[in-house]
Amino acid sequence: MPKFSVKKPLTVFVAVLAIVVLGVVAYLKMTPDLMPNMDFPYVILVTTDPGASPETVEADITKPLEQSMATLDRIKNVTSSSMDSVSMVVLEFEQGVNMDSTGVDIQQKIAALQGSWDDSVGTPYVLKINPAMLPVEIAAVSREGMDVAELSEFVEKTLAGKLEGITGVASVSVGGVLQRQMNVILSQEKLDALSAKLAAAVNGQLDAAQAQLEQTRSQLLEAKSAIRTAEENAVTQAATRALESLRDSLRQMDARKTQLQEKLNELQAVLQRKAELDAKKAVYDARIAAVENDPLLTQEQKEEQARLRKRQNDLKKTEERIGVLETRNGKIDELMMQEEVYTNSVKCQELAKEKAANEAELEELYEKWEELAE
C-alpha cells in the first residue's frame, strides 16, 4: 500500500478528496432524529360523541367501526374501548404492510360510515403509531421576578407560540402550569332572605290561581246547571213533538178509516149494480137460448138471431171491460190506503184522477150494458 501511494499519488489524492466530499455532503444532508424512521403496523381511531353513554357509543360507533375495519387487507387484530362520549378502536396489521395505502383505505371506510351517524358524532381521528411522535426535547422554564401564576401565563401565551413558530417544530406541549380559579362563597343570610321573598311571591301567585280556580269551578257548576236545564227542556220538547206526531197519526188513521168506509160503501153500491146487471143479463141469455132452440125460424128471424148474437158479443166485451175497470179501482183504493202513498199528495192526486176517469168510463159502460141487455 505505501508503494502504491508513492507510485500513484494523484490517484490517492482523488480518492481522499472524494471521501472528504462525500463526508461533507453526508454531514449536510443528515437530519438529527431521536429515533429511526420506522412504521409500526398499528392505527388508532378515536371518535367523539358528546353526551353519549358507553352503551350508546359501543352500539352506534364502535361496533360499526369494528365490522367495517375487519374487512381491510392484511388486518391481524381489532380491539376497541367504549367510554363516555369517546370510542377508541386499535387496528393491528401484519408486518410489512404499506401503511400509506392502508391509511387511504381506512379513510374510505370511515367516509362510508359517517353517512349513517348522527350530526353530534365527530369526525374520527386516525392516529398512526410512529416513534417520531415522541417528544424530542423536554425543558423546564424559570424566570426571575415572576411568580408561578405569571410564569404559567407567560409560557402559555408567549413562549409556547414562539417555539411552535420555529422551523422543524411539530408541536409544543405545556405541562405543570398553574390554573387559576375563582371560588364564590354565598351568604346564607342573603339566600334565606331571597328564598323568603321568592316564597312570598310564589304564595301570592298560588293564592291568585286558587281564587281563579274557585271562580272557574263556580262557572263550571253554573254551566252544568244550564246544560241540565237545557237537556230537560229538550226532552220535554221532544216528548211534546212525539205526542203531537202521535195525535197527527191518529187523526190520519181516522181520516183513512172514514175514507175506507166510504170506499166500502161505493164498492157495495157497485156490487149491487153488478147484481142488477147480472139479473138483466140472465133474462137476455134466456131470450137468446129460446130463439136458438126454436126449429121454425124464418129468414127475418135468423137475421134477428144474428143481431142478437152480435149484441151478445158486445155485451160480453162490455162486461169484461167493466170487470177490468172495477178491479183497477179496487187496486187504486188499496194503494191510496197505504201510508207512503197517502202522505204523498202528488201520487194521491194521480190515483184520484185515474179513478175518476175509470168511474166515468164505468157509467158509460153501464148505460151501454143496459141498452144491450134490453
C-alpha positions in Angstrom: 0.0 0.0 0.0 2.8 2.5 0.7 4.4 1.7 -2.6 1.1 2.2 -4.4 0.6 5.6 -2.7 4.2 6.7 -3.7 3.8 5.5 -7.2 0.2 6.8 -7.7 0.0 10.0 -5.6 -2.7 11.5 -7.9 -5.0 8.5 -7.5 -4.7 8.5 -3.8 -5.4 12.3 -3.7 -8.5 11.9 -5.8 -9.7 9.1 -3.6 -9.1 11.0 -0.4 -10.8 14.1 -1.9 -13.9 12.0 -2.9 -14.1 10.6 0.6 -13.9 14.1 2.0 -16.5 15.4 -0.4 -18.9 12.5 0.4 -18.4 13.1 4.1 -19.3 16.8 3.8 -22.3 16.0 1.7 -23.5 13.3 4.1 -23.0 15.6 7.0 -25.0 18.4 5.4 -27.8 16.1 4.4 -28.0 14.2 7.7 -31.1 15.1 9.8 -30.9 14.9 13.6 -33.6 12.3 14.6 -34.1 10.8 18.0 -35.4 7.6 16.7 -35.0 5.8 13.3 -37.8 6.2 10.7 -40.0 3.2 11.4 -43.6 2.4 10.5 -45.4 0.3 13.2 -48.4 -1.7 11.9 -50.8 -0.1 14.3 -53.5 2.5 13.7 -55.7 4.1 16.4 -59.2 5.5 15.6 -60.6 8.0 18.1 -64.2 9.2 17.7 -66.1 11.5 19.9 -69.9 11.8 20.6 -70.5 14.4 23.3 -73.0 13.3 26.0 -73.4 9.7 24.8 -73.2 6.8 27.2 -70.7 4.0 26.8 -73.5 1.6 25.7 -74.7 4.1 23.0 -71.1 4.7 21.9 -70.5 1.0 21.5 -73.7 0.3 19.6 -73.6 3.3 17.3 -69.9 3.9 16.7 -67.6 1.1 18.0 -69.4 -1.9 16.6 -69.9 -0.4 13.0 -66.2 0.6 13.0 -65.0 -2.9 14.1 -67.2 -4.6 11.5 -66.0 -2.3 8.7 -62.3 -2.3 9.6 -62.3 -6.1 9.9 -62.6 -6.3 6.1 -59.3 -4.4 5.5 -56.5 -6.2 3.7 -53.9 -7.9 5.9 -55.6 -6.9 9.1 -54.4 -9.0 12.1 -56.3 -7.9 15.2 -59.0 -5.4 16.1 -59.5 -4.2 19.7 -61.8 -1.4 21.0 -62.8 0.5 24.0 -66.0 2.5 24.6 -66.2 5.2 27.2 -68.4 8.2 27.9 -68.5 10.3 24.7 -65.4 8.6 23.3 -64.8 5.5 21.2 -61.3 4.1 20.6 -60.5 1.3 18.1 -57.0 -0.1 17.8 -56.1 -1.8 14.4 -53.1 -4.2 14.2 -51.8 -5.2 10.8 -49.3 -7.7 9.7 -45.6 -6.8 9.4 -44.5 -5.2 6.1 -47.9 -3.7 5.2 -47.9 -0.4 3.4 -49.3 2.0 6.0 -49.8 4.8 3.5 -52.2 2.8 1.3 -53.8 1.3 4.4 -54.5 4.8 5.7 -56.3 5.7 2.4 -58.5 2.5 2.8 -59.3 3.4 6.4 -60.4 6.9 5.3 -62.7 5.4 2.7 -64.3 3.1 5.2 -64.8 6.0 7.6 -66.4 8.1 4.9 -68.9 5.3 4.1 -69.9 5.0 7.8 -70.3 8.8 8.5 -73.4 9.0 6.5 -75.3 6.8 9.0 -74.1 8.6 12.1 -75.8 11.4 13.9 -74.7 15.0 13.5 -73.3 15.1 17.0 -70.7 12.4 16.2 -67.4 14.0 15.4 -65.0 13.0 12.5 -62.8 10.0 13.6 -59.2 10.9 14.3 -56.8 8.5 12.6 -53.5 8.1 14.5 -50.6 6.1 13.2 -48.1 4.8 15.8 -44.7 6.4 14.9 -41.6 6.9 17.1 -41.4 10.4 15.7 -44.4 11.3 17.8 -42.4 11.1 20.9 -41.1 14.5 22.2 -37.6 15.3 21.1 -36.8 17.7 24.0 -38.2 18.3 27.4 -37.3 21.6 29.1 -38.1 23.4 32.3 -38.7 27.1 32.4 -38.0 29.6 35.2 -37.6 33.4 35.2 -36.6 35.8 37.9 -39.2 38.3 39.0 -42.2 36.1 38.2 -44.3 34.0 40.4 -45.8 30.7 39.4 -49.0 32.2 38.1 -47.2 34.9 36.0 -44.7 32.3 34.7 -47.5 30.0 33.7 -49.3 32.8 31.8 -46.0 33.8 30.1 -45.2 30.2 29.0 -48.8 29.5 27.6 -49.4 32.8 25.9 -45.9 33.9 24.8 -43.2 31.2 24.9 -45.2 28.3 23.5 -46.3 30.3 20.5 -42.8 31.4 19.6 -41.4 27.8 20.0 -44.1 26.5 17.6 -43.1 29.1 15.0 -39.6 27.6 14.8 -38.9 25.6 11.6 -39.0 21.8 12.2 -41.0 22.0 15.5 -44.2 20.0 15.0 -45.9 20.8 18.3 -45.2 22.2 21.8 -47.0 20.7 24.9 -47.0 22.7 28.1 -47.4 21.0 31.5 -47.3 21.8 35.1 -48.8 25.3 34.7 -50.9 26.9 37.4 -54.6 27.0 36.6 -56.4 30.0 38.2 -59.9 29.5 39.5 -62.4 31.7 41.4 -64.3 30.5 44.4 -67.7 32.0 45.1 -68.9 31.9 48.7 -72.6 32.6 49.1 -74.1 34.3 52.1 -76.6 32.1 53.9 -78.5 35.1 55.3 -79.0 36.6 51.9 -80.0 33.3 50.5 -82.6 32.9 53.2 -83.9 36.4 52.6 -84.1 35.8 48.9 -85.9 32.4 49.5 -88.4 34.1 51.7 -89.1 36.8 49.1 -89.5 34.2 46.4 -91.7 32.1 48.6 -94.0 35.1 49.3 -94.2 35.8 45.6 -95.0 32.2 44.8 -97.6 32.0 47.5 -99.2 35.2 46.2 -99.4 33.7 42.7 -100.8 30.4 44.1 -103.5 32.3 46.1 -104.5 34.2 42.9 -104.5 31.0 41.0 -106.6 29.3 43.7 -109.1 32.2 43.6 -109.3 31.9 39.8 -109.8 28.2 40.1 -112.7 28.7 42.6 -114.3 31.2 40.2 -113.8 28.8 37.3 -115.3 26.0 39.3 -118.4 28.1 40.2 -118.8 29.0 36.5 -118.5 25.3 35.6 -121.3 24.4 38.1 -123.5 27.1 36.6 -122.7 25.8 33.1 -123.6 22.3 34.2 -126.9 23.5 35.7 -127.7 25.4 32.5 -126.9 22.3 30.4 -129.1 20.1 32.7 -132.0 22.6 32.3 -131.5 22.7 28.5 -131.5 18.9 28.4 -134.7 18.8 30.4 -136.3 21.4 28.1 -135.1 19.4 25.1 -136.6 16.2 26.5 -139.9 18.0 27.2 -140.0 19.5 23.7 -139.1 16.1 22.2 -141.9 14.4 24.1 -144.3 17.1 23.1 -143.4 16.7 19.5 -143.7 12.9 19.8 -147.3 13.4 21.2 -148.2 15.8 18.5 -146.9 13.4 15.9 -148.9 10.6 17.5 -152.1 12.7 17.5 -151.5 13.6 13.8 -151.0 9.9 13.1 -154.3 9.1 14.9 -156.1 11.8 13.0 -154.7 10.5 9.8 -155.8 7.0 10.7 -159.3 8.2 11.5 -159.4 10.0 8.2 -158.2 6.9 6.4 -160.8 4.9 8.3 -163.5 7.2 7.1 -162.2 7.2 3.6 -162.1 3.4 3.7 -165.7 3.2 4.9 -166.7 5.5 2.0 -164.8 3.3 -0.4 -166.5 0.2 1.0 -169.9 1.9 0.6 -169.0 2.7 -3.0 -167.9 -0.9 -3.6 -171.2 -2.1 -2.1 -173.1 0.1 -4.5 -171.0 -1.2 -7.4 -171.7 -4.8 -6.4 -175.4 -4.1 -6.1 -175.4 -2.5 -9.5 -173.5 -5.5 -10.9 -176.1 -7.9 -9.4 -178.9 -5.9 -11.2 -176.9 -6.1 -14.4 -176.4 -9.9 -13.9 -180.2 -10.3 -13.5 -180.9 -8.4 -16.7 -178.2 -10.4 -18.4 -179.8 -13.7 -17.3 -183.1 -12.6 -18.9 -181.3 -11.7 -22.1 -179.5 -15.1 -22.1 -182.8 -16.8 -21.7 -184.3 -15.0 -24.7 -181.2 -15.9 -26.8 -181.5 -19.5 -25.8 -185.2 -19.6 -26.7 -184.6 -18.2 -30.1 -181.7 -20.5 -30.9 -183.6 -23.6 -29.8 -186.7 -22.8 -32.0 -186.5 -25.0 -35.2 -189.1 -23.0 -37.1 -187.0 -19.9 -37.9 -187.7 -17.6 -40.9 -185.0 -15.5 -42.6 -186.0 -12.5 -40.7 -185.9 -14.4 -37.5 -182.4 -15.7 -38.4 -181.3 -12.1 -39.1 -182.8 -11.2 -35.8 -180.8 -14.0 -34.2 -177.6 -12.7 -35.8 -178.2 -9.2 -34.4 -178.9 -10.8 -31.0 -175.6 -12.7 -31.2 -173.8 -9.5 -32.1 -175.4 -7.7 -29.2 -174.4 -10.7 -27.1 -170.8 -10.3 -28.1 -170.9 -6.6 -27.4 -172.5 -7.3 -24.1 -169.8 -9.8 -23.2 -167.0 -7.3 -24.1 -168.7 -4.6 -22.1 -168.9 -6.9 -19.1 -165.2 -7.8 -19.4 -164.3 -4.1 -19.6 -166.5 -3.3 -16.6 -164.7 -6.1 -14.7 -161.3 -4.7 -15.6 -162.2 -1.2 -14.5 -163.7 -2.3 -11.2 -160.6 -4.4 -10.5 -158.4 -1.4 -11.2 -160.5 0.8 -9.0 -160.2 -1.7 -6.1 -156.4 -1.7 -6.5 -156.4 2.1 -6.6 -158.3 2.1 -3.3 -155.8 -0.3 -1.8 -152.8 1.9 -3.0 -154.4 5.1 -1.6 -154.8 3.4 1.8 -151.0 2.8 2.0 -149.1 5.2 4.2 -146.4 6.1 1.8 -149.0 6.9 -0.9 -151.4 8.5 1.5 -148.7 11.0 2.6 -147.7 11.7 -1.0 -150.1 14.3 -2.3 -148.9 14.1 -5.9 -149.3 10.4 -6.0 -152.8 10.6 -4.4 -153.9 13.2 -7.0 -152.7 11.0 -9.8 -154.6 7.9 -8.4 -157.7 10.0 -7.8 -157.6 11.4 -11.3 -157.2 7.9 -12.7 -160.1 6.6 -10.6 -162.4 9.4 -11.7 -161.7 8.6 -15.3 -162.4 4.9 -14.7 -165.7 5.8 -12.9 -166.8 8.0 -15.8 -166.0 5.2 -18.2 -167.9 2.7 -16.0 -171.0 5.0 -16.1 -170.9 4.9 -19.9 -170.3 1.1 -19.9 -173.3 0.5 -17.5 -175.6 2.6 -19.8 -174.3 0.7 -22.8 -174.8 -2.6 -21.0 -178.4 -1.6 -20.1 -179.1 -0.8 -23.7 -177.7 -4.1 -24.9 -179.4 -6.1 -22.2 -183.0 -4.7 -23.0 
